[in-house]
């Protein structure tokens, strides 16, 4: 079981305006719980004790919030105040702070519910370094709560992900959780770039895999999605 997770918490939260006018998106609450705390609960339950968190927008608030959890986690901050590097550039900057290989990387704008077996434990059990550079937790488009997208990936019977050809509806949505080999986080094309660069390299080599999430999942990246998610949670 990898002992380290990187939490992507540096975004400006533009889609979440006006709720992010005075706070970073990870501190927006759903059902009374900050999105960041929801991620911390997920990691705590999985037994992960070391966090690397990148910060940019309202960074002081993120740091102060994390300080309240110092008893449970060893936290390292990857500071992007001077330059917001996007997800790929953020991983490049944070890599020296990450001791584990592979390591989890998690976005702080989704809401998860597990079944009996913890999703991160399932991912760790599936991980095969001989076959994989990337392992994503995905959910069927039909169960992707509040999504505004049309699906991200195709999934073959062996578990490999692909997205060849023109943009079109695809049956699986990425949940914002991935397990990455450290060697895939290399050769940045620029200071600022997306993790899509790493994914495309892994897909081209047949080394990008997906695991289907068995529980519920909700996209809460925009204001209207909060009420929709809370209604689903309240309704069981």
Secondary structure, DSSP 8 states (H G I E B T S, - for coil): ---EEEEE-----GGGTTTTSSS-GGG-EETTEEHHHHHHHHHHHHT--EEEEEE-TTHHHHHHHHHTTTTT-EEEEEE-SS---HHHHHHHHHGGG---SSEEEEESSEEEE--SS-HHHHHHHH--TTT-SEEEEEEEGGGEET--S---BEE-TTSBEE--SSS---SEEEEEEEEE-GGGS---SSSS--THHHHHHHHHTT-EEEEE--SEEEE--SHHHHHHHHHHHHT-
